[in-house]
Amino acid sequence: MILPLRLASLPRLIRFPAAALRTAAAILCLSAVQAASVHAQGPALRLPEGASAGPEAGGIAEYRLANGLRVLVMPDESSDTITTSITYLVGSRQEGYGESGMAHLLEHMLFKGTPTRPDVKAEMMKRGARFNGTTSYDRTNYFETFPANDANLEWAIALEADRMVHSRVARSDLDSEMTVVRNEFESGENNPYRVLLERMAASAYVWHAYGRAVIGARSDIENVPIERLQAFYRAWYQPDNAVLVVAGRIDPQRVLDLVGREFGRLPRPARLLQRTYTVEPTQDGERSVTLRRAGDVQLIAALYHIPPGTHADYPAVEILTQVLSSQPTGRLHKALVESGKAAAIFGGERQQREAGSAYFGATVNKTLPLEAARDAMIGVLDGFAAQPVTEEELERARTAVLSEYDKLVNDSRGLAVSLSEFAALGDWRYLFLYRDRVRAVTREQVQRAALAYLKPQNRTLGTFLPTDAPDRAEIPPMPDIAEVMKDFRGDAGIAAGEPFDPSPENIDRRTLRETLPNGIRLALLPKKTRGARVFAQIALHWGEETGLGNRGAACAAAGAMLSRGTRSHTRAQITDMLDALRANAMVNMDGAGLDTIRANLPEVLKLVAEMLREPSFPADEFEQMRRATLSSIATQKSDPASLAATALTQHMNPYPRAHTFYTPTVEENEARWNSVTLADARRCYEEFLGGTDADIAIVGDFDPKAMSELVRTLFSDWKSPARYVRVPVRYFEVPPDQRLIETPDKANAVYRAALNIRLRDDDPDYPALALANYLLGGSSGSRLWVRVREKEGLSYDVRSQLSVGSLDASGQFGISAIYAPQNRERLEQAVNQELERALREGFGAAEVEAARRGLLEARRLGRTQDGALAARWASNLFLGRSFDWDRALDAKIAALSAEEVTAALRKFVRPEAMSVVRAGDFSGAKPAAAK
């Protein structure tokens, strides 16, 4: 997996355009620590032979083995899981000529197994673990989260020690995995945002490896010699180049004992690691990139060189990026979106070990002149001399940045993985020093950074502007991290939570339920959590079938407007308040989801209630929202995934055009949003929304009595204006259909197949069918995954899906995959053969037993997430269920035999009745020969 770029913090109340780059909550940085001081806190631990204790910060303790491995131990009693994350300090920056993409390719190869562990992913699945690997410019990491017990901990540490030096990096595995990575490469080529930024980086960096995409060049991915990949593995995957993090419900002594036993036996290598020494020369003039590809929206962007991530200027650079890119208060949003010159803006920075980059841009509808948006954007970026940074902008940006850090350090699971970024910068403790630097940054420092780095001569843009007087931005060198850290003293550790048993019985026992006078159903599950975090879910039920007809866009617009201003607060004020309250909140017509800390929960709930009950529907915000929505819709016109999903859904669920469940085409959706008005949105809100039919669940650290009283105060008098009548989900018996949709100039194709089934989740056949789906394609060890991805390397993502209703006997079984267009015949043949084999031969007892354990562990792991628990309780309240329903379902799954699972698959899945849609550029695709 390629780690996404870091964007400036995005508004918590709206979604960034779907085609845009994904946000990375904490692309921070990690690496080596030289100190070996004894820890000041906690009892002395027995260290492995030759090991030494290192520094401690934020409740995290470091140890170093004799072979050089650094181990970070982070206990969290409130967690019911353990996370292990191992980081190798090697990324695409260390790749040589012809080796681009090698670090990422090797990341994939380490899941291929070792001589003693031939199927790593099957082991993960058996334990219900959530796992992945990611590659960036400066590091590669692997992480897994699993239920907390000693057997799983011992297994995970032994696994990482084994694959550190014994992974099977073989020619046969490379042949299949190379095509999977190439498919991932092709998928990225469908994204104009990603491709444009890659091309800009390639132009901005003449010599440094940061100018190359982490995933590499297609030719290098396809042709890398196995010998070079093996040499890369042997050189960099060694204990003296790795940092292991173990977090969650752990005994530190047990962790050290296991690490000493498994990793301690690995010798320290005699080789010396090669340092990278290429320094990008100072850019001496504005550069230009023009990308011409199929697409539906215009883009304009600018990229600038910035200092290394540990440089003293970097906090000011991040604050500057926030000042420019935050929404809706940032300078770019006000200049481009509010003026109507662009549909949306984006921006972010790459905090790298060596000199990175910052980028800013906008999406512009085809009907608008790109030049106007470009000139407005450049005017803002060049305008700090005339309009210096204000104290208000500084404090708003600082609050937003520090809010993200607070959320990060309160999540031991996320923090364990995010620490890999700070090791890559040079020292994992720099996370805490960097936060201190952000706290101390001044307006003058931010202003100086703007003038030092946002220079035309330091910019890569879509135009070329010659100049007779170069004004170059001198990028400072990487500082000495030991000197930077010498006087650092970290904050106290985060308050720990309580151990919590995620069994259905305990969840029911700990949950308080009541019904308010107006019918609101309330579930409260108080428990101590790390950082006193708390999650809430508000589910609103409204409308009836006749009244909702032909009002999809109007009611969607109404939901989008709830967070864009109230009678008392503007959208900008709401955003600032949520940042100050360290909260996330997503509000729409279906209710709200939020999370914050215990002390701030009352104020956050009051603000959410205000958004739900007192929206102001400002006209300017409505136009901004509508333009952004239309821009997002336009990106779907040539997107294979969107077109395939729409076509298949329309065929499988042929509701009348006026029905609320009707799925419009892209063109129909665009027409709806072009015609919808602010009055339409307001009418939908006024006619339907209220609290008479609502379910509210709160999970985490809070006072249940105080919250019950507050919910009663905020919502008990909120009556719905019209009676709610649930719209039933219909079952359709549709004939099988075969469709092919051409999407020119798209490197990646999609496959979608579906079959409607008449089934509810309380049907006696449901547990067996759910397990059959898990075996067939519902997990990373399933038959489809092993055949299509692991053995033949035809798809980066292939899976089967089963969705059934709880109230209506209407469900669907489906299969999906992405692939290269030339592999269409091979992919479909492999999918069909695996489905037919399962129906013909059935599943074996051992196979079913392993899958049953994996599915049950995955369901248990899902109950350890407080946000998911809140959402489940809200759903259960509506359905009249408790978690005893989960207990019963788990028991039914645990009792299934192989014969019952096979019978369920044969009863419901009929390949001849399935409908299939393919979308991609098949015009010039030549069938690929089987290997």
Beta strands, then each sheet from edge to edge (+ up, - down):
strand 1: 52-57
strand 2: 60-64
strand 3: 70-75
strand 4: 81-88
strand 5: 130-135
strand 6: 140-147
strand 7: 242-248
strand 8: 287-288
strand 9: 297-305
strand 10: 344-350
strand 11: 357-365
strand 12: 459-461
strand 13: 512-515
strand 14: 521-526
strand 15: 533-540
strand 16: 584-588
strand 17: 591-597
strand 18: 694-700
strand 19: 738-742
strand 20: 749-757
strand 21: 798-804
strand 22: 811-819
strand 23: 915-920
sheet 1: 1+ 2- 3+ 7+ 4- 6+ 5-
sheet 2: 8+ 12+ 9- 11+ 10-
sheet 3: 13+ 14- 18- 15+ 17- 16+
sheet 4: 19+ 23+ 20- 22+ 21-
end
